[in-house]
């Protein structure tokens, strides 16, 4: 969705519409256009639901943390590094003796790719941990409901908002999802 300005009989209003309705993207979107004021109001409502049900959502966050932390744990690359060193030494020996080393080279490439995948998975898990920790800290600090829209706070907390004809689905970065009727 993208923010756009409607001009209806001299009165301007800010709305959010599917990009495919604003530009020819080749894809079709049937989501309703939603007024920015309504969108902000519903996001505030979702955040206040999370704050109001702090204990429930903190329990959900703890479950999410356990899931993230127990997800095969963070893998080390020590074994891969050791095997890569061995294979690189073997590759040098084979190359110096003018022997065929294509199988060893293929294994080195495979291990390098495996190492990269492990590092990416570890970084993704760490990012999830940080988002969950931020959300937990925010909830623990809040003792009052949010009264007005705060763009920075929303960007820290909300990952995505999906618009349907009768509801919004608001996904928090912590993994919590709230349905709000329009």
N, C-alpha and C positions, 0 to 999 in steps of 0.2 A: 504494500500500500504506500501511497505517496500523498503528502500534504498538498492541497491545492486550494485556490481561492475561487469561490463561486460569487458571481455578481448577479443577483436576482432583483430586478426592478430598482437598481441603485443601491441596494443593500448588500454589502459584502459579508460573506461568512467563510470561515475556514472549515474545510472538510477533508476527510481521508478517503481516497478512492484507489481501486486497483490500478496499477501501472498500465495494465493492458487496456483499460478504458481511456487512458490519457495518451497513450502511444500505441502504435501498431507493433506489438511484440510478437504476434503470431500465436499467442496463447490466449485462452479465454478464462475470464474470472467472473463468477456470478455473485461475489460478495457484495453486500449492500454498501452504499456510500454512507459514511458515518460522520456526524458533526464532531469537530474537535472538542467542543465543550462536553458533549455526551461521553466521548472517549475518555477524556480526563476525569470526569466524574466517576465513571465505572472503574478506572484504574485506581483512583483514591479509595473507592469502596473495597476493591480486592485487597489493597494493602492494609486497610483497616480491619478486614476480616482476618488477615494473617496476624496482625497485631493483637486483635481481640481474642483470638484463639491461640495465643502465644504458646501455651503448654502443648497443645495438640500438634502444632506445626514444628515446634522444637523436637518433639518425639519423632515426627516424620523426617526431620533433618538428620537426627541421630541415626535413624535407619538408613537414610541415604549415605551418610558418612560410612557406616559399617559396610554397606554394599560397595562403595567406591574403594575403601581400604582393603576389603577382602577380595577384590577383583584380581585374583592371581598375584596380589601384592605387586610392588614395584620390582621388576626383574632387573638383575644386574647384567652387565655386558662383559663381566670378567672372563667367563668361560669362552665367549665368542672371541674376545680379544686374544686370549691364549691360543685358541685354535687358529686364528688369523696369523699370528706370529709364526706358528709352526708351518702353516701352509706357505707363507711368504718365503721362509727359509728353504722349504722344499722346492718352491718355484725357482729360486735362484740357483739351487743345485742342478735342477733339471735343465734350466736355460743354459747354464755354463757347460753342461755335458752335451748340449745340443740334442736333448731328448724331447719327446712330445710332452708338453706341459699344459695342454688345453683343459684336461679334466681338473687339474689343480687350480687353474685360473678361473674356471667356471665355479668351483667351490668357493673360492675367495669372493667372487662377485655375489654369490648366494648369501654368504655369511655377512658381507657388508650390508646387503639389503635387509637381512634379518636384524642386524644390530640397529639400523636406522628405524625399523618398525618398532623395536623394543623401546628405543629412546622417545619416539613419538607417542607411544602408548603411555609411557611414564609421565611425559609432559602433560598429556590430556588428563590423566588422573590427578596430577598435581593442580591443574587448573580447576577441576571440579572440587577438589578439597578446599581451595581458596575461596571459591564462590559460596560453598556451603558455610564455611567459617565466617565470611562476611555477613551472610544472611542471619546466622545465629547471633552474631555480635549485635547486628542491628535490632533484632527482635528483643534481645536482652536489655538493650538501652532504652527501648521505647516504653513509655508509661502513659502515653496519651495517643489519641487518634489523630491521624493526619487530616488537617482541615482544608488545605489548599494544595494544588498540584505543584510539585517540585521536580523539575526536569532532571536535575542531577541525581536525585534520589531514585527516580523512576529508572533512569539508565543504569544505575548500580544494581537495582533489584530485579527488573523485568527483562526477561530474555526475548519473549515474543508475545504478540497479541493476535489472535485469530478472530476474524469477524464473520459472524453468521447472521442470518436474518433475525433470529430471536435471542441470540446470546453472544457474548464474547468469551473466549477461552484465553485466560491470561496465564502465561507460563513464567514462573520466577526462575532466576538463574540457579537457585538452589535445588530445583527439581519439583517444587510444589506447583500444582496446577489448580486454578480456580475458575469455575464457570460463573459468569455474571449475566443475568437476564438483561436484555436491552429494554 
